[in-house]
Amino acid sequence: MGLLIDKIRIHLPEEVLSNTQLAKEFNITEAEIIKRTGIEKRYLASKNETASDLAFVAAKKLLASDTEISTKIDFLIFCSDCFDYIAPATSCILQDRLKLPQTIGCMDLPYGCSGFVYGLGIANGLLHSGMANKILFLTCDSSTKTLNPKNFEQRSLFSDGAAAILLSKNDKTPPNDFIFGTDGSGAHDLYIEGSAFRAPLDENFKKDSCVPYGEMVMNGANIFSFALKTVPTLIHDTLNKCKLGFEDIDLFIFHQANGFILETLRRKMDIPKEKFYTNIKDYGNTVASTIPIALYTAEQEKVLKKGMKVLVAGFVLEIVGLQL
C-alpha cells in the first residue's frame, strides 16, 4: 500500500529578483550568474509576508479545487524554517486560518531543503498506522528575509515559494521505501545565526547584519562536497532497497539546490537528461518547496505522467522512491 499525492498547488510572491538586477548590483555579468547557479529569476516575499502567508494561499488554491476536501482532512503538516513564532505551532494557526475542523492533528516540521521528503515519511507513517486518512502537507520558506544584502552567493540562489500537497493512501501501489541519513557535524555549514536561544538576536547584531530575523550562514564548498559524496550512495541504496535499477526509474527529481550541483550529480550518476527534471532556472532554490514545485511544474509540462516511477531526493539529505 503506497502513498498517493492527490493534488499539488503552488504559490509564489509577486516580487521577482532577476539576473539583470543582480548583475548591476554586484558588477557581474548575467552570463556568469547563470554559469554559477543555473538560475534566471527568484521570488521574494514582501516585507510583511511570512512563510505561513504564502502557504495559506497555496492551501486555499488546493481547497478551492474541491469543496469537500476541507471536511476530509484529518492532519496538517507545515514544513518550514521560517515559522510565525517559536510557539505556538504555526500549523495550528494555519488550521484556524483555513477553517479546517478542530478535530484534526497539526504538526510543525522544522526542516529546510530535506523537509519535503521528511514530511512524506511522516505522512506515510500516519496514513498506514491509521492515525490519518487525508493529510494536508504545506511547505514554505521565506529564506530571502535571512540573507545579508551584500551576500551575492546566497542572494543569487535562494527564492521564496509555497506548495500545498494533499496526501492519502494508495491501495493500488506497493509500499514506498524511504532511506534517511543524518550528519549533524555539518550543522554550521548552513544555519541561521542570531535566530533562537543558542545565540539570540541583539540590537548590535540587527544593526550590523541588516537582517532582523537572523542571518543565514552558508559554507557552499562544504555543502557541495557533501552532496557529491553522499547523494549518489544513498540513491544507489534506495534503488537496491526497492529492488530497482536506474533504468527502472522514469523520472528523477532532486532538491533544486543549485544548477551546477544538479548537473554534476546527474553526470556522476550517468542519468539521462530526459529522465532528470529541473526547473531551478525559473524558480531558484525555494528550500523545502523545491521538490513539490518541481512535481507540479513537471506535471503541467506533461513531463510527469500517471504511472511513472519517480525517485525524489532532498539533500541535506533524505531519499524516497514514489510511483505516481
Secondary structure, DSSP 8 states (H G I E B T S, - for coil): -EEEEEEEEEE--SEEEEHHHHHHHHT--HHHHHHHH--SEEEE--TT--HHHHHHHHHHHHHHT-TTHHHH--EEEEE-S--S-SSS-HHHHHHHHTT--TTSEEEEE--STTHHHHHHHHHHHHHHTTS-SSEEEEEEE-GGGGS-TT-HHHHTTB--EEEEEEEEEETTS----EEE---GGGGGGEEEETSSSSS---HHHHHHHS-TT-EEEE-HHHHHHHHHHHHHHHHHHHHHHTT--GGG-SEEEE----HHHHHHHHHHTT--GGGEE--HHHH-B-GGGHHHHHHHHHHHTTSS-TT-EEEEEETTTEEEEEE-
